[in-house]
Each structure stands twice: as structure tokens, then as C-alpha cells.
Amino acid sequence: MGAGWVAGVTRARSMAAGRLGPDRARELADAATPTDALRALPGTSYRRALDAEPESAESGRAVLGALLWQLRVLAGWQPRPGVAAVRRLAAGFEIANTRDHLRALSGEQRPAPYRLGTLSTAWPRLARARSPGEVRAVLTASAWGDPGGESMPAVVTGMRLSADARMVADLPPAARWAAGDAALLVARETFLLGRGPTGRAAVHAERILGRSAVRAPSYGDFRTRLPSVARWALEDTEHPADLWRAEARWWLAVERDGLRMLHRAHFDVTPVVGATAVLTVDAWRVRAALVAAAHQGRAREDLDDLLE
């Protein structure tokens, strides 16, 4: 046990204790208007969202920006293995930046990229890419590896499966989450969108889920062929159209696991992984609550699963 881990784990537990939690998120969701919901955020880690337009996507993005800032602060307190763990778990921000950059290259407007700092893997080079081909080349030369295509969906899927594969291989406390995420992603891409992973993305998927599952001819076969480390994510999900509920349960399972990790007495990477998880789930829940506040009545019932 080194002094670096003592400081890093102590900071991780302190930051996780400051999250809003499900009860306060439900209060946000029950606010009369989105403006009222945002007014409940001063004094919290999400206070930056107050500057966003209440009923726009900006508020949700501001919540994620607040999460990213927390993760950068958390990483700053960690020894090198802890920084690497937080970077792995924050990979979604670099994926989002890359997605938005590809949209900009096709002529769409994009928001300002997330400021990744030490949590970046290849973003500075990706930001300078001037074509989808260059984006793919930068990814191929980095730890992300070849995404298997140049289109935005192919790049995003390839990056997500790459992140999951590296987490399964190198971050044991988060391996179950990564395997479950890969199962949800492949199920949605294959059986809802009809564009299953190809190239290196398929290699990553098969490495995590097994070739038999990835090449299954039906959703039912896919579920039964999954290894146990991934099958849990699709429990009680009989049809692909119900995957959104499975995704909500995945988030809640990540939070439960993360809270258990935080309560461990050890000073190592596990409580840091747990803190990163519960902070991330908290931001996801706050975003869901803001959506619920903006759609009182009709959408509120659909979002109940997300606010448990």
C-alpha cells in the first residue's frame, strides 16, 4: 500500500459521496419545468449546467461536462495505474469527440469538443484529421486500433468494442461491465439496426463474447450463446425492442457494483474504479431526470426505470 493509493482512494471515496443519488434525481424529474429542475443544481457538482438552455441538449451535455471535470480531478489524485483506469472508464468522451468530429467533416454543426486533458488517448491527433480516412488512420496507429470502417457508425462501434476489449483484458474490476456493454452493443447493432460488427470490430466482439454468439442467426440464439460474464446484461429481455430497458438495468448494475467496490477496505485500483462508476451513473441519472422534467407526463413513466 503506497501513499499514492491512500491519497487516491481517499479522494475517490470523498468525491463519490458528493453525488446526487436517486432520490434527488427523482426530485429533479418531478420538477414542474426544466428551469425549475436546473435551479436545484447550485451547490452540486452539476452547477455548470445552469448556464445551459433548460429544454435543449445543452443541459445534458453540460451535465456530462461536469462529470468529465470530476473524472479529471479524480485522475489527478491517482498513481499511474489509477490514472490509466479512469482513462479507460472515461473512453466514451473521446468516442463522442470523434463522432462529433466526423459529423463536422461531413458538414454538420458540432458542439465544442470535451476537454479531455490527461484522459485523452488519441484526441489531439484525431482533432487534426481532415477526412474520415485520416480519422481511421489515426485510430489504427493508436491504442484504439483499426475501427474497421470510415463511416461514423463503423468508427463509433469499432471504438466502443475496442474500449470494451481492452477493459476486459486489462481492468479486471470492470470486466463484467465491459462484457455486458459489448453484448448490448452487438445485440442492438445486429438485431435492431442490421449492421453487425465487421473487420477488427468483429474481432473484438468475438474475443469478448465468443464467435458462436457474434455469428448467431437470431436474437434468441445470441442470448443463449453468450458467456455468463456478458449474458447477465440481457436477462429478461426477450426481444431486441426491449434492449433500452436492459441498458437501463446495465447502468444500475454498474452502480451497485461500484458502491460495493467503494466499501472495500483495500487501497488499490478497485475503489477508484468504483468511484468512477458511481459518478458516471449519477451523471447519467441526472441527464435522465432533466429529460423527464422536460417531458412531464408522457415520457415520465418511460423514464422510471432510469431513475431507480
N, C-alpha and C positions, 0 to 999 in steps of 0.2 A: 504493500500500500504506500504510494508516494504522495508527497504533499500536493502535487498537481491534481491527482484524483480526488483528494479530500476537498480541495477548493472547488473543483469542477462539479462534483456530485452535490456538495452543499448548495452551490448556486443553482444547480438544476432543480433540486427539490424546492428551493425558495421560489423560483420562477413558476414552477408548476402549481404551487399553492395559490398563486395570484390569478389563476384562470377564472372565467365567469362561472362555468359549470352549467349543468342542465336546467336548474331551477331559474337562474337569472336569464338564461337564454329563452326559456318559455315566457318569462315576463316580457322580453323584447318582442317575441312573436305575437303576444296578446295586446301590444300597444295599439292604440286607436289608429295611428297613422305612422308611416315610415319616419316622419320627422320626430314624432314622439319616441320612437324606438331609438333613434340616434341620440336623442337628448339624455338617454340613460347611460351613455358610454363615457362621459367625463370621469376622470379618476380611474379608468381602466386602461389596460394596455392597448385598447382599440380606439382611444380618443382621437387618433388621426382621421378616423372615418367621419368625424363631424364635419370636415370640410367638403365632403362629397355630396353630390345631389342625392337626396333621400331615395328617390324612386328609380335611380339609374344603376347601371352595372358598376359605376364608380365606387359606390359604397362597399360592394362586395370585394372589389379589387383593393380598396383601402384597408379592409379587414385583413386580406392576405398580405398586404404590405406591412401591416403591423406585426403579423406573425413572423414574417421574414426578418424584421428588425430584432424580434425576440430571439430568433434562432441564431442570428449573427452574434448577438451579445452572449448567448449561451456558449456558442463555439469559442468565443474569445476567452472563456474561463477554463477551457479544456486542455489537457495534454494532447499531443498529436493524434493518438488513436481516437480520442473523443471528438476532435475536430473532424476526422475522417468519417466517423459515424454520423454526426449531424449533417455533414455534406451529403452523404448517401441518402439520408432520410428527407433532405430538402431538395432532392433532384427534380421534383415537379416544377420548381420555379425556373430552372434552366430549360426544361422542356417547354414551359409556357412561353418563355422568351423566344425560343427557337420557332415555335408555332407562329407567334405574332410576327417574327421577322420574315418568315416565309409568306405570310399574308401580305406584308408590306411590299415584298418583292413582286407580288402579283398585282400591285396597285391599290390594295385596300389600306384604309387607315389603321393605325395601330396605336395602342397606348404606350406611354413611356415604359421601357423595359424595367423589370425588377432589378434592383441594385443588389447584386449577389455578394460582392466582396470576397472574403475567403471561402465562401460556399460555392464559388464557381468552379466548374471543371474545364469547360472549353468556351464559355460565353464570349470573352473578348474577341477571340478569333471568329466565332460564329457571327458576331455582330458586324464584322467587316466583310463577310461573304456577300458577293454581288449577284449570285444566281443560286437557284436550287441545287445545281450541280456542285457549286462551291460549298454550299452547306453540307451536302453529303460527303464531300471530300474532307472537310474539316472534321466531321464526326468520325469518319473512318480512321483518320490519323490520331484520334484521341481515345481516351478510355471508354467512350461510348461505343466505338466500333461502327461498322457499316450498318445503317438502319435498314438496308435492303431496298431502298427506292428514294426518289426525289420528291414525290408529292407530299403535301402536308400530312395527310392521314398516314402514309407509309413512314414518314420520319417520326411522327409522334408515337405511333405504335412501336416502331423499332427502338426508340429511345426508352419508352416505358418498359419494354421487355428486357432491354439491356440493364436498366436500373434494377429490375427485379432479380435478374440472374446474378448480378454482382452482389446484391444483398443476400441472396440465398447462400452464395459461396463464401462471403467474407464477413457477414454480420449475423452470427447465429441468433441473437435475441430477436431479430426482426425477420428471420427466415420464414416463419409461418405467415406473417402478414404479406410478404412479397409473393409467396406461392399462391395465397388466396387472391391477391390482386391480379396476378397473371391469369388465374383461372377465370376471373370475372372479365378481364380484358379480352381474352381469346374467345370466350363464350359470346360476348357482345359483338365483337368484330366478325366472327364466323357465322353465328346463327341469327343475328339481327341485321347486320349490315352486309353480309355476304361477301366479305373481303378478308378471309383468314390470313394470318401472317405468312409471309414468304421470305425467301432468302435468309439472311442472318437472323431476322426476327423470328422465323420459324425454328431456327436452330436454338435460339434462347428459349422459346416456348417449349420445345421438346426436351431441353435439358431440365427445365423446371417441372413440367407436367407429364413428361413421357410421350414418346412418339405415338403410341396407341391412342391416347386421349386427343392429342392435337389433330390426328387424322381421322377422328371418329366421324361417321357419316350423319349422325343425328345428335341433337342436344342431349337426349336421354343417354345415349352411348357415351357421350363426352363426360357426363356427370359420373357414371359408374366406373369409367376407366381412370379417373383422376386418382393420384396418390392421396393418402389420408391428409398429408400436410397441406393440401390445396382443396380437397373435397368439402371441407367444413364450410367454405365460403358460399357454396351453392346449396346448402341444406334447405329443404322445404321450398325450393324454387323449381317448380315442375315445368315451367315454360320460360322461354327467353324473354318474353314481355315482362316478366316479374323480376328481371335482373336488377332493376333500380332499387327494389326493396332489399335484395341481397347486398347491394353496395352499401346501403344504409346500415345494415347489420354488420358489415365488414368494419365500418368506421367504429361502431360501438364496441366490437370485439377488440379492436386495436386499443381503444381507450381502457377497457377493462384490463387487458394485459399490461398496458403501460402503467396503470396505477399499482398493479402488483409489483412491477419492477421497481417502482419508486420506493416501495416499502421494504425492499431488501436492505439488509444491513451492510452489504459489501460496498467498498469504494472502488468501483471499476466502471466499465462502459455500460453495464446494464441499466443502472438508474438514469444515465444520460439518455439512453435510447428511450426509456420510459417517459422521461420529461419531454423529449422532443415529440413523442407520440401524443401525449395528452394535450400539449399546447397546440399541436396541429389539429387534433379533433375538436378542440374548443373553438378554434377559428372557423372550422367547417360548420360547426353548430351555430355560431353567431351569424354566419352568412345565411344559413337556412332560416334562422329566425327573422332576419331582415327581409328575406323573400316572403315569409309568412305575413309579416306586418304590412307588406305592400299588396298582399292579395287576401285580405281578410275574407273569411267565409269559404269561398270555393276552393282555394289552394290550402287553407289551413289544415283541413283534415288529411290531405295527402302528405303534409309535412310532419304529421305527428310522429311517425316512425323516426324521423331525423332528429327529433327534439327530446327523445327519451333520456 
